[in-house]
């Protein structure tokens, strides 16, 4: 993460395209740095010398030059965050030049790996890093393995209470690839990230939040210095018509959606309410029970422990008879509002979520202009991209001439 002055905010968007390339010049006090991002729509326009909080990574450019690839960029309104950043930068520079003060532990980015992992407890480690305070030293609890129905994006919570906002922000930090290392996310990176949103947090509060997440099976660690999210499920969000429908979309009756679990991976009793008759699974049911990589759902008996720990959960919004207009409804009126309303209780893991769309046969049957429909289809996909979707699968039309209607009519 970078806190910097935005010296320039240049935008380049090709005619007819909504995906804009934004070029910035940033200054974090150590010199100017070129940065860029790609974003759908106009977005926030930064004024010259406005401060911003930026998450991204350094990338190699032409002839050995480097620039900053921006994943997320937000304006800073609290001056105390800027003051904290300036003081932290001064401290890091002094440590690099003069070495750490006597008895102090330096920032994770400056610490030699051989010096890590020697603290007796989590609280003690926090006290010697960026946080201060008097807490009772105690050893953190070891991770207890729990069969969890909430592992991955948009899944129910297996604990006896909802997560606090601080616990959610901790998991968001651990899910952010910017902070990943082979051994996990370093506790100092975690502290630096969480204190941006919770500047008055105490070592005891952070310690207890981590211990709760460990006890709940949401996170694990190698030592008191490195944390990571526990193994998560893979998530599929599906939009389409009768070929894909399992009638998971309970918004038809005005009810709120019950999230899929390891025991109900479709959100309804397997195989769902398909349009094949005799309670037969459609391709979605066959995918999770026969054709996806192991572990797979077992519709006939007890589930394997591997499946309970890492299931494939399907959010199937497909509805019989839907056209591209229906896809727009499924995404804009059902999925996105539901995802937003559950944001405080569910963590989105973009690298483990696949968004599948299979639609078009009803549009063709109605003789609708395909060019217009394709524009509408990909316009609504951009909404998914802005919400965090990164993996997309589009299924083409089936061989219509081999269908009953194609054969006999």
FENCORBEL-V10816 format. One record per residue. N is the residue number from 1. RES is the residue in one letter. PSI is psi in radians with two decimals (* if undefined). BURIAL is # if it has 16 or more other C-alpha atoms within 10 Angstrom, else .. D_LAST is the distance of its C-alpha to the last C-alpha in Angstrom with 2 decimals. Layout:
n = (N;N)
res = (RES;RES)
psi = (PSI;PSI)
burial = (BURIAL;BURIAL)
d_last = (D_LAST;D_LAST)
//
This chain:
n = (1;2;3;4;5;6;7;8;9;10;11;12;13;14;15;16;17;18;19;20;21;22;23;24;25;26;27;28;29;30;31;32;33;34;35;36;37;38;39;40;41;42;43;44;45;46;47;48;49;50;51;52;53;54;55;56;57;58;59;60;61;62;63;64;65;66;67;68;69;70;71;72;73;74;75;76;77;78;79;80;81;82;83;84;85;86;87;88;89;90;91;92;93;94;95;96;97;98;99;100;101;102;103;104;105;106;107;108;109;110;111;112;113;114;115;116;117;118;119;120;121;122;123;124;125;126;127;128;129;130;131;132;133;134;135;136;137;138;139;140;141;142;143;144;145;146;147;148;149;150;151;152;153;154;155;156;157;158;159;160;161;162;163;164;165;166;167;168;169;170;171;172;173;174;175;176;177;178;179;180;181;182;183;184;185;186;187;188;189;190;191;192;193;194;195;196;197;198;199;200;201;202;203;204;205;206;207;208;209;210;211;212;213;214;215;216;217;218;219;220;221;222;223;224;225;226;227;228;229;230;231;232;233;234;235;236;237;238;239;240;241;242;243;244;245;246;247;248;249;250;251;252;253;254;255;256;257;258;259;260;261;262;263;264;265;266;267;268;269;270;271;272;273;274;275;276;277;278;279;280;281;282;283;284;285;286;287;288;289;290;291;292;293;294;295;296;297;298;299;300;301;302;303;304;305;306;307;308;309;310;311;312;313;314;315;316;317;318;319;320;321;322;323;324;325;326;327;328;329;330;331;332;333;334;335;336;337;338;339;340;341;342;343;344;345;346;347;348;349;350;351;352;353;354;355;356;357;358;359;360;361;362;363;364;365;366;367;368;369;370;371;372;373;374;375;376;377;378;379;380;381;382;383;384;385;386;387;388;389;390;391;392;393;394;395;396;397;398;399;400;401;402;403;404;405;406;407;408;409)
res = (X;X;X;X;X;X;X;X;X;X;X;X;X;X;X;X;X;X;X;X;X;X;X;X;X;X;X;X;X;X;X;X;X;X;X;X;X;X;X;X;X;X;X;X;X;X;X;X;X;X;X;X;X;X;X;X;X;X;X;X;X;X;X;X;X;X;X;X;X;X;X;X;X;X;X;X;X;X;X;X;X;X;X;X;X;X;X;X;X;X;X;X;X;X;X;X;X;X;X;X;X;X;X;X;X;X;X;X;X;X;X;X;X;X;X;X;X;X;X;X;X;X;X;X;X;X;X;X;X;X;X;X;X;X;X;X;X;X;X;X;X;X;X;X;X;X;X;X;X;X;X;X;X;X;X;X;X;X;X;X;X;X;X;X;X;X;X;X;X;X;X;X;X;X;X;X;X;X;X;X;X;X;X;X;X;X;X;X;X;X;X;X;X;X;X;X;X;X;X;X;X;X;X;X;X;X;X;X;X;X;X;X;X;X;X;X;X;X;X;X;X;X;X;X;X;X;X;X;X;X;X;X;X;X;X;X;X;X;X;X;X;X;X;X;X;X;X;X;X;X;X;X;X;X;X;X;X;X;X;X;X;X;X;X;X;X;X;X;X;X;X;X;X;X;X;X;X;X;X;X;X;X;X;X;X;X;X;X;X;X;X;X;X;X;X;X;X;X;X;X;X;X;X;X;X;X;X;X;X;X;X;X;X;X;X;X;X;X;X;X;X;X;X;X;X;X;X;X;X;X;X;X;X;X;X;X;X;X;X;X;X;X;X;X;X;X;X;X;X;X;X;X;X;X;X;X;X;X;X;X;X;X;X;X;X;X;X;X;X;X;X;X;X;X;X;X;X;X;X;X;X;X;X;X;X;X;X;X;X;X;X;X;X;X;X;X;X;X;X;X;X;X;X;X;X;X;X;X;X)
psi = (2.53;2.36;2.12;2.81;2.36;1.79;-0.57;2.56;1.63;2.44;2.43;2.04;2.21;2.61;2.29;0.01;2.48;-0.10;1.95;2.45;2.10;2.19;2.33;2.72;2.10;2.60;1.94;0.23;-0.22;0.13;2.93;2.56;2.25;2.45;2.73;2.74;2.78;2.27;2.50;2.27;-3.08;-0.87;-3.11;2.38;2.07;2.41;2.74;2.29;0.30;2.50;2.55;2.65;2.10;2.30;2.28;-2.76;2.66;2.37;2.63;2.39;-2.83;2.34;0.71;-0.07;2.81;2.61;3.00;2.04;2.08;2.21;-0.69;2.46;2.13;2.47;2.63;2.19;-0.36;2.00;-0.43;-0.54;-0.66;-0.76;-0.76;-0.76;-0.76;-0.80;-0.70;-0.69;-0.73;-0.76;-0.80;-0.72;-0.71;-0.68;-0.72;-0.66;-0.72;-0.23;2.90;2.67;2.69;2.27;0.08;2.70;2.29;3.00;2.64;-0.56;-0.28;-0.09;2.41;2.40;-0.49;-0.30;0.03;2.71;0.36;0.10;2.64;-0.42;2.87;-0.79;-0.74;-0.71;-0.74;-0.72;-0.54;0.00;-2.38;-0.31;2.74;2.77;2.85;2.05;2.78;2.23;2.22;2.69;2.45;2.65;2.55;2.66;2.28;2.21;2.13;2.35;2.07;2.27;-0.19;1.52;1.88;-2.90;2.42;0.92;2.75;2.70;2.31;-0.01;3.08;0.07;2.86;2.74;2.54;2.87;-0.62;-0.70;-0.66;-0.76;-0.59;-0.81;-0.59;-0.73;-0.77;-0.42;-0.16;2.04;-0.27;-0.58;-0.01;2.42;3.00;-0.66;-0.05;-2.94;2.23;2.53;-0.55;-0.68;-0.67;-0.79;-0.81;-0.68;-0.80;-0.65;-0.29;-0.69;-0.33;1.25;-0.38;0.21;2.49;2.78;-0.66;-0.75;-0.76;-0.72;-0.80;-0.62;-0.76;-0.75;-0.69;-0.75;-0.61;-0.81;-0.61;-0.12;0.19;-0.57;2.80;3.06;2.75;-0.65;-3.02;-0.06;-0.29;2.28;2.69;2.77;2.52;2.87;2.35;2.88;2.90;2.52;2.37;2.26;2.16;2.30;2.44;-2.66;-2.62;-0.41;-0.50;-0.15;2.38;0.16;0.73;-0.50;1.51;0.01;-0.22;-0.66;0.12;0.10;2.79;2.69;2.30;2.21;2.51;2.67;3.08;-0.55;-0.38;1.26;-0.30;-0.02;-0.18;2.94;2.27;2.41;0.34;-3.04;1.52;3.12;0.55;-0.24;2.76;0.59;0.76;2.50;2.55;-2.89;-0.47;-0.80;-0.71;-0.60;-0.87;-0.33;-0.33;-0.62;-0.25;2.77;2.66;2.61;2.68;2.78;2.38;1.82;-0.18;-0.02;-2.75;2.62;2.53;2.66;-0.64;-0.66;-0.72;-0.58;-0.50;1.22;2.90;1.90;2.32;2.15;1.66;1.81;0.12;2.55;2.45;2.33;-0.01;2.53;-2.92;-0.57;-0.68;-0.64;-0.71;-0.71;-0.79;-0.72;-0.90;-0.63;-0.32;-1.08;-0.94;-0.79;-0.67;-0.75;-0.74;-0.72;-0.42;0.13;-0.58;-0.17;-0.11;2.49;2.23;2.14;1.68;-0.51;-0.14;0.32;2.31;2.29;2.01;2.33;2.16;1.82;2.82;-0.50;-0.63;-0.56;-0.76;-0.68;-0.52;-0.04;0.54;2.53;2.02;-0.58;-0.75;-0.74;-0.69;-0.70;-0.76;-0.69;-0.82;-0.34;-0.72;-0.43;-0.54;-0.55;-0.69;-0.71;-0.76;-0.49;-0.11;-0.08;2.39;-0.32;2.08;2.49;2.16;2.16;2.25;3.04;2.54;2.94;1.63;-0.58;-0.24;-0.03;2.82;-0.73;-0.65;-0.60;-0.75;-0.11;*)
burial = (#;#;#;#;#;#;#;#;#;.;.;.;.;.;.;.;.;.;.;#;#;#;#;#;#;#;#;#;.;.;.;.;#;#;#;#;#;#;#;.;.;.;.;.;.;#;.;.;.;.;#;#;#;#;#;#;#;.;.;.;.;.;.;.;.;.;#;#;#;#;#;.;#;.;#;#;.;.;.;.;#;#;.;.;#;.;.;.;.;.;#;#;.;.;.;.;.;.;.;#;.;.;.;.;#;#;#;.;.;.;.;.;.;.;.;.;.;.;.;.;#;#;#;#;#;#;#;#;#;#;#;.;.;.;.;.;.;.;.;#;.;.;#;.;.;.;#;#;#;#;#;#;#;#;#;#;#;#;#;.;.;.;#;.;.;#;#;#;#;#;#;#;#;#;#;.;.;.;#;#;.;.;.;#;#;#;#;#;#;#;#;#;#;#;#;.;.;.;.;.;#;#;#;#;.;#;#;.;#;#;#;#;#;#;#;#;#;#;#;#;#;.;#;#;#;#;#;#;#;#;.;#;#;#;#;#;#;#;#;#;#;#;#;#;#;#;#;#;#;.;.;.;.;.;.;.;.;.;#;#;#;#;#;#;#;#;#;#;.;#;#;#;#;#;#;.;.;.;.;.;#;#;#;#;#;.;.;#;#;.;.;.;.;.;#;#;#;.;.;.;.;.;#;.;.;.;#;#;#;#;#;#;#;#;#;#;#;#;#;#;.;#;#;#;.;#;#;#;#;#;#;#;.;#;#;#;.;.;#;.;.;.;.;.;#;#;#;#;#;#;#;#;#;#;#;#;#;#;#;#;#;#;#;.;.;.;.;.;.;.;.;.;#;.;.;.;#;.;.;#;#;#;#;#;#;.;.;.;#;.;.;.;.;.;.;.;.;.;.;.;.;.;.;.;.;.;.;.;.)
d_last = (61.37;63.31;65.15;65.85;66.63;63.80;65.66;62.69;59.13;57.19;53.46;51.20;47.61;45.61;44.06;40.62;41.07;41.97;43.37;47.09;49.69;52.87;56.20;59.25;62.92;64.25;67.86;68.72;72.44;72.55;71.23;68.11;64.81;61.68;58.52;54.87;51.68;48.04;46.68;43.74;44.98;48.54;50.32;54.02;56.44;59.75;63.01;65.55;67.55;65.46;65.35;62.12;61.14;58.99;57.19;56.25;57.51;59.56;57.65;58.99;58.50;59.53;62.86;63.64;63.47;61.93;60.04;58.77;55.01;54.39;52.04;53.23;55.83;57.31;60.31;63.44;65.05;67.67;70.74;71.84;68.91;70.15;73.72;72.64;70.82;73.87;76.23;73.95;73.77;77.57;77.98;75.70;77.56;80.91;79.78;78.67;81.99;84.49;82.79;82.00;84.60;86.67;84.86;81.53;78.11;76.33;72.73;70.12;69.52;73.24;73.87;74.52;72.19;75.23;76.42;73.27;72.84;76.52;76.42;76.99;74.44;71.60;73.77;76.55;74.17;72.92;76.49;77.38;74.40;73.49;73.83;77.15;78.35;80.13;77.98;78.69;77.94;75.64;73.34;69.59;67.57;65.66;61.90;60.66;57.29;55.08;51.55;49.93;46.64;47.50;47.52;45.66;43.94;43.36;44.31;46.57;50.31;51.94;55.41;57.21;57.08;55.14;56.32;58.88;58.21;60.68;58.90;55.60;57.34;58.83;55.42;54.03;56.94;56.37;52.68;53.63;53.68;56.49;58.91;57.71;60.18;60.00;61.99;60.26;61.08;64.84;66.35;67.97;64.65;63.36;66.43;66.20;62.58;63.00;66.25;64.56;62.65;65.36;68.69;70.81;69.46;72.20;72.34;72.17;68.97;67.22;68.52;67.33;63.85;63.53;64.89;62.40;59.45;60.89;61.37;57.80;56.50;55.03;57.38;59.61;62.46;64.55;67.81;69.11;68.17;64.51;61.48;57.75;54.68;53.92;50.92;47.83;44.27;41.32;39.07;35.39;33.96;30.17;27.91;24.13;21.25;19.93;19.91;23.68;24.81;27.55;28.56;31.83;31.86;34.15;34.69;31.93;34.74;37.44;39.10;40.51;38.90;40.49;40.75;39.52;42.26;42.82;42.15;39.10;37.71;34.48;36.56;35.09;35.39;33.58;30.63;30.03;27.38;24.19;20.62;20.56;22.47;25.78;27.63;26.13;26.87;24.36;25.39;28.21;29.82;29.53;31.12;34.22;34.69;33.86;33.43;35.74;39.30;41.82;42.73;39.50;38.77;39.30;37.10;39.05;42.65;45.36;44.81;46.87;49.57;48.05;44.80;46.85;48.74;45.85;42.43;39.13;38.35;34.90;34.53;30.82;29.96;26.15;24.38;20.92;18.88;21.51;21.26;24.25;25.95;25.81;27.36;30.13;30.77;30.78;33.33;35.42;35.59;35.44;36.35;39.03;40.96;40.91;42.12;44.84;46.02;46.41;48.17;51.57;50.47;48.06;48.57;45.91;45.98;43.92;44.38;42.78;39.77;36.30;33.85;30.19;27.30;23.62;21.51;19.10;15.47;15.72;17.66;15.06;12.37;15.11;15.97;19.51;21.97;22.09;25.80;26.76;24.96;26.70;30.01;29.59;28.56;31.64;33.87;33.43;33.98;37.37;38.24;37.74;39.93;42.64;42.52;43.28;40.00;40.48;37.88;34.24;31.06;27.77;24.65;21.98;18.22;16.72;14.64;11.30;9.72;11.12;9.84;7.94;5.31;5.64;5.99;3.79;0.00)
//
